[in-house]
Amino acid sequence: MSYSLAPHVTAADTDDGMVLLHETTGRYWMLNATGAAVVRSLREGKDIAEVVDELGVRFSQDTTRLTADVKKLLEHLLKAGLVTA
């Protein structure tokens, strides 16, 4: 399954992550560096497994935990209407 930012969402990189603006509601979400890395990878068309592999190399973390964390982040982004599947 591929994910992308919803058409009404604007992303801006910050010094320590990323900000997502929901243009319809005016609400914004701040992502830390890891969350921003996930969103960037998904915008490049990578699937969850590829994102987890990249994060595992970058942060030397257990892939089981990383997979759960990435899925949880995506669940929140989907629920907020920031990402579409």
C-alpha positions, 0 to 999 in steps of 0.5 A, a space after each residue: 500500500 502506498 501513502 501520500 499527503 492529502 491534497 489539502 496538506 502542505 509540508 514544510 521542513 524545519 530545523 528539527 523535523 517537519 510541520 504539516 498544515 491542514 489547509 482546510 482546518 488551519 490546524 498544523 502538526 509538528 513532526 520530530 526528525 524521525 516522523 519527518 523521515 517517515 513522511 519523506 520516505 512515504 512521499 518518495 513512494 517507499 512502502 512501510 517495509 522500506 521505511 522501517 529498513 531505512 530507520 533500522 539502519 539509521 537508528 539501530 533499532 529493532 525492526 519489530 518496534 520500528 514497524 509498530 511505531 511507523 504504523 502507529 504514526 500512519 494511523 494518526 496521520 490518516 485519522 487526522 486527514 493528513 495522509 491518504 492511502 
